[in-house]
Amino acid sequence: MLDNKHEIRSKKEESFYTKLFNFQKDCPLNIREQFDAFPVFSERQRITSFISRYELFKKIIDIQGSIIICGVYTGFDIFSFYHLSSIFESVNH
């Protein structure tokens, strides 16, 4: 069910992803509504990953400079920091 970039580590995990993909496929929400309701379709680890970026961002918000990300793969890190910056630094000094 998953592409080659994702490794299934157990039968339980395979079952989880199968149910999640079927839930998304059969969901009455359109794609925009699904993006808006991202916690419904995201796994706990992904939400945890975003929260960890938020906590890191809070620690550096008063430090002038740039955030450099080497390698973007899916863009998760760069867009997480982009959104956090646009929320908390509406006027970048």
C-alpha positions in Angstrom: 0.0 0.0 0.0 2.9 2.4 0.8 5.4 3.5 -1.8 9.0 2.3 -1.6 10.1 5.4 0.4 8.2 4.2 3.5 9.1 1.1 5.4 6.4 -0.9 7.1 7.9 -2.1 10.4 5.1 -4.4 11.6 1.7 -6.0 10.6 0.1 -3.6 13.1 1.6 -0.6 11.3 0.6 -2.0 7.9 -3.0 -2.4 9.2 -3.0 1.2 10.6 -1.9 2.6 7.2 -4.3 0.5 5.3 -7.2 1.8 7.5 -5.9 5.4 7.3 -5.7 5.3 3.5 -9.1 3.8 3.2 -10.6 6.3 5.6 -9.1 9.2 3.6 -10.2 7.7 0.3 -13.8 7.2 1.5 -14.0 10.4 3.4 -16.8 12.8 2.4 -14.5 15.8 2.8 -12.9 17.3 -0.2 -9.1 17.6 -0.4 -9.1 21.2 1.0 -11.3 20.2 4.0 -8.9 17.2 4.6 -5.9 19.5 4.7 -7.8 21.9 7.0 -8.5 18.9 9.3 -4.9 17.6 9.1 -4.8 16.2 12.7 -7.6 13.7 11.7 -5.4 12.3 8.9 -2.0 12.7 10.5 -0.3 10.1 12.6 0.8 10.9 16.2 4.4 10.9 15.2 3.9 13.6 12.6 2.0 15.8 15.0 4.8 15.2 17.6 7.4 16.2 15.0 5.6 19.4 14.3 5.3 20.3 18.0 9.0 19.7 18.4 9.7 22.2 15.7 7.4 24.7 17.4 9.2 24.2 20.7 12.6 24.7 19.0 11.2 27.8 17.2 10.1 29.3 20.5 13.7 29.0 21.9 15.2 30.9 18.9 12.5 33.4 18.2 14.5 36.3 19.8 17.7 35.4 18.1 18.4 37.4 14.9 19.5 35.4 11.9 18.4 32.8 9.5 17.3 29.2 9.8 19.2 27.0 7.4 17.8 23.6 6.4 20.0 21.3 4.5 18.0 18.9 2.5 14.2 19.2 2.1 12.9 15.8 1.0 9.1 16.4 1.6 9.5 20.0 2.8 8.1 19.3 6.3 10.8 21.1 8.2 11.1 24.1 5.9 7.4 24.7 5.7 6.9 24.1 9.4 9.4 26.9 10.1 7.9 29.1 7.3 4.5 28.9 8.9 5.8 29.4 12.4 7.8 32.4 11.2 4.8 33.9 9.4 2.6 33.4 12.6 5.0 34.7 15.2 7.1 37.1 13.2 4.6 39.0 11.2 7.1 41.8 10.7 10.6 40.3 10.5 13.1 42.8 11.9 
